[in-house]
Amino acid sequence: MKLYSAELNEKMSRILQAGPVLPVITIDPEDSSQGENLLCALYAAGIRVYEITLRSPAALPAIKRWQAKYADICVGVGTVCTPQQAFEAHQAGAAFLVSPGTTPDLLDAMIDTGLPCLTGLATPSELLLGYQRGCRVFKFFPAAAAGGIPMLQSFSGPFADVKFCPTGGVSEADFLDYLRLPNVLAVGGTWLAPAPLLNSGDWQSITSIAQRSLKAAQLR
């Protein structure tokens, strides 16, 4: 049985503490400039940690471009669903991996990369699967549909040493409520770059939302 190290838990914790509001980004393969403009808008707001999802074939090629553009950013790859995707994300230069759920084979592959990981869960059984392997930092997904804040509060009893990054249904209206929970290190979501603003190219409004969200997170 492959085990996830305490060192990697600490690295993942530090990444989330540096990026308490984590933009979850899907890059439009038909418009390569959109992703670059979005990066610039979020960077201008002070965001330094990003998750690019594998819902687009443009995801992996963007990693090295983004890291070359800004040396102080940390780019992770999300929606890692197969062992092959974990390998490809590692080869592409991902700083960390994020999965929507947890299976033994996927967990083995993510551990094999040697990267910090946010393995996904929605139930205590999935939490136990990762916990037995040494994981102590998880993605809680889909947060709103899986019980939201009450579920995270329930997890804190039997799993007092576990921390979370909830994503899925988290919004600008409630992300601070999640962040104020003692077992939450960061929150992820698309509210930092809403689709209407992306589609219209309103980068200044995206910067404003991200600035407002980041400042509120830092002052919580």
N, C-alpha and C positions, 0 to 999 in steps of 0.2 A: 504494500500500500504506500503510495507516494504521499509525502507530507509537505505541507506549506510551512515556511519558516517564520519564526518570530520577527526576524529581520525584515522580511517582506511585508508583514503586517505593519511594522513601524514605518516603512517607506510609503505604503499606501496611505497610512494615517497622515503623514506629513504632506503628501500631495493634496489630500482633501482639505487639510487645514489651510494650505496655501490657496486653495480654490473652493471656498465654501459655497459659491454659486457656480455650478458646473454646466455650461451650455452643452446641450446634446444636439449635434449638428449632422444633418444629412445634406451632402453636397449634390447639387443638381448636375447630372452628367451632361446635360444639354447646354449648360451655361457655366463654363469654368470660371468666369470672372466673378460670378456671384459668391462663390466660396472665398475668393481672395478679398473681395470687398467686405464680406462678413467678418473675416478674421481681423481686418484693419479696424472695423467699427468696434468689435469687442475688445481688441487690444487697446484702443484709445480710451476705453472705459476703465481699464486697469485689470481686465480679465487675463489671467496667465495660464490657466488650466482648462483644457478643452477635451471633449469626447466627440470623435468623429465616428459615425455609425457605418457599419458595413451594408447598409440598405442601398448603397449606391456604389457602382464600380469605380467611381472617381475618388473613393475614400482613401485607399492606400497610397495612390500616387501623390495625394495632397500632403501627406505627413512630412516627407523630406522637404518639400517646397516651403511649407509653413515654418519648419524648424530652421531652415536656411534663412528665411526672411527675418525671424525674430529668435535670437539665441536664448532668450530667457523664458520661453514658453515650454509647457509640458503637454504633449498631445497623446491622448490615449485612444484606443480603438474599442468601440462598443458593438453590440449585437453580434458578439462572437458566439456562434452556435455550434461549431464543429471543431474537432481537433485540427483539421487543415487550416481553418481560418485563424486559429490561434498561432499556428506556425507562420502563416503568411503575414499576419500583423507584426509578429516579432521581427521577421526578415525585413519588413518595410520600415522599421525603426520606431514602433510604438513605445511609448514610455510606460504604459500600463494597459491592462486588458479589462474589459467589462463584458459580462455575459448576462443575458436576460433570465437565465435559469441555471440549474446545476445538475449534471449527471456525472457518474464516476469517470467515464471516458473523457469527457470535456475537462473535468477538473484535473485529471492526470496530464492532459496536454497543456493546460494553462500553467501547471506547476513546472512542467518540463521546460517552458520558455525561460524560466528564471525571472520573469517580470512580476512586479506587484499586480495584484488582481482584485477586482471587485466581482466576485461571483454572485449571480443573481438568485434571489429566493422570494417566495411569497408565502411559505408555510414553515412551521417548526421542523418538519421532517427534512426539508431542503437545508434548513439552517444546521441541523444535526449532521447531515452529510458533510458539509464543509467544515463544521466545527471539529469533527473527529479527525479530519485531515490537518488541523492546525489553523484554519482560517478564523480570523477574528474581526475582519472588516468586510461587510457585504453590501451589495446593492439590494435594496428592497423595491421590488417591481412586480406588477404595476401598483405603485403605492396607494393611490386613491381607491382603486378597485379591490385591493387586497386587505383593506381595513384601515389604512391611513394611520393617523396619530394614535388612536386607541390600540391598534395592533402593535405598533412600536413600543408603546408603554407596556403592553403585555409581555413582549419579548424581554424587557429589562429585568424581570424577576428571575426567570431561570437562566438567563444568559447575561449576567451583569457585566461581563468583560467583553461584550460584543458591541461594535459600533456599526453605523449604517450610513448609506447615502441613498435616501429614497428618491425615486424618479417614477414618472408615469402619473399624470394627472396633477402634479404639483404646479401651482400657479403663483403669479405675483401676489395674489390676495392671501395666500396661506403659507408661502414658503418659510416665513419667519416663525410660524407656529411649529413647523417641523424642526427648524434649526435650534429652537429653544429647548428641545428635548435633550437630556444629558447623553443619550446614546446615539445622537445624530451629529456627524462631523461635517456633512455637506449635503446639499440638495442639487439634483440635476433636473433639467427640463428644457423645453423649447420656448418658454415664455420670454426668455431673454432676446429671442429673435423671432417674433411672431410671423407666421406665413404671409399675412397681408403686407407687412413692412418689407419682408424679403422680396416679395413679388413686385413691389413698387419701387424697390431700390432706395427706401428711405433709411439710409445708413445712420443719419444723425439721430433719428428717433430710436434706433436700436442702441446706439451708444448711450443715449439718455436713460433708457430702461436698464441697461446693464450697469451704468454708474449708480443709479438709484438703488438697485438691488444689492450691489456689492457694498455700498456704504451702509445700508441697513443691516447686512449680514455682519459686517465688521463691528457695528455698534450694539449688536444684540446682547 
